[in-house]
Amino acid sequence: MRKIICSLLVALSSVTAFAQSDRAPALASNAPDRHVVKPGDTLWGIAGLFLKEPWRWPEVWRMNREQIRNPHLIYPGQIVYLEDFNGSPRLRVGQPVKLSPKTYEEPVAEPIASIPHKAIEPFLTKPIAVEAGFNETAPRIVGTQEGRVYLSAGDVAYVSGVTDNTQHWHVYRPAAPIQDPETKELLGFEAAYLGDAKLVREGEPATFEVMSAQYEIGKGDRLVPARQAELMAYVPHAPDKDIRGSVARIVGGVASAGRHNVVMLNRGSKDGVEIGHVFGAFLAGKNVELRDQQKIDSYQLPDERSGLVFVFRVFDSISYALVMDAKRPITVGDRFRKP
């Protein structure tokens, strides 16, 4: 049996580690001393075998700030080792091992991902945060095949306002306002993704074929040229400053979010949020009253930790985050802050 074991030294003792916390990362119970990387693994998942806080794997790999921006790649077949590094844990990838004269080293085409790409890929291009004038300027469906109310895959739609010959388009509901759950102020507008369509004949209106319909598509829905999702080497890290906010929306039309669901946060790039930030999610503590004869005592209960979220897409006033861990369902209004 051929084994693929490539050399990749990730931890370098000559660089300054990217410090994220004053306390050292704690090892998980029954942490192994090594792990052979398998297809489907993620860096977050591997770190969870060794650490109680998997998001802190860049620290244990002794990554500096430049490596955070451009991290090394790890491939299936490599072996991750847990070592002691001056009294604190360190992860590294071992040197190549040759089992026989016929064994040879072979790079694997696809490195493992930092977080589950399948969970976030649909949200890298959809839904979208749009300008206030989106509903007035985006091409819209003005007619349907045989006057149908709703369209599905294979049906024809007639679209007004198409000014280019892009072949592949996304279909969206008219943009809806996004309200800040804390201040009730307008954060922006979000257009919900419905499906995909292909331009088959130019004109006014232009003729489109619906290629897929995740939700009902009909008259008045808007079209936007499709673009390729850009997957990155997402590296988790805590914000340098104290950023606090609330969950503004559960993406996907559900009431609450669990592991690998997507949530919208009411903070964005103007607040210092960046791709890769990890936040703790908390259920806001309630104010309760206790009556004792003629006296009423009031108590503010503490916030309770509900999970971890990982930011993967950022706009000016909002950002999208993947729920990586959920002890309880995360709902609109839940708070978030540094983990």
Secondary structure as GFF3:
##gff-version 3
##sequence-region A 1 339
A	DSSP	beta_strand	34	36	.	.	.	ID=ss1
A	DSSP	alpha_helix	43	50	.	.	.	ID=ss2
A	DSSP	three_ten_helix	54	56	.	.	.	ID=ss3
A	DSSP	alpha_helix	57	60	.	.	.	ID=ss4
A	DSSP	alpha_helix	65	69	.	.	.	ID=ss5
A	DSSP	beta_strand	79	85	.	.	.	ID=ss6
A	DSSP	beta_strand	88	93	.	.	.	ID=ss7
A	DSSP	alpha_helix	117	120	.	.	.	ID=ss8
A	DSSP	three_ten_helix	121	123	.	.	.	ID=ss9
A	DSSP	beta_strand	128	130	.	.	.	ID=ss10
A	DSSP	alpha_helix	134	137	.	.	.	ID=ss11
A	DSSP	beta_strand	140	144	.	.	.	ID=ss12
A	DSSP	three_ten_helix	145	147	.	.	.	ID=ss13
A	DSSP	beta_strand	156	160	.	.	.	ID=ss14
A	DSSP	beta_strand	168	172	.	.	.	ID=ss15
A	DSSP	beta_strand	176	179	.	.	.	ID=ss16
A	DSSP	beta_strand	186	191	.	.	.	ID=ss17
A	DSSP	beta_strand	193	201	.	.	.	ID=ss18
A	DSSP	beta_strand	206	213	.	.	.	ID=ss19
A	DSSP	beta_strand	222	225	.	.	.	ID=ss20
A	DSSP	beta_strand	245	250	.	.	.	ID=ss21
A	DSSP	beta_strand	262	265	.	.	.	ID=ss22
A	DSSP	three_ten_helix	269	271	.	.	.	ID=ss23
A	DSSP	beta_strand	278	283	.	.	.	ID=ss24
A	DSSP	beta_strand	287	292	.	.	.	ID=ss25
A	DSSP	beta_strand	295	300	.	.	.	ID=ss26
A	DSSP	beta_strand	304	314	.	.	.	ID=ss27
A	DSSP	beta_strand	319	326	.	.	.	ID=ss28
A	DSSP	beta_strand	335	337	.	.	.	ID=ss29
###
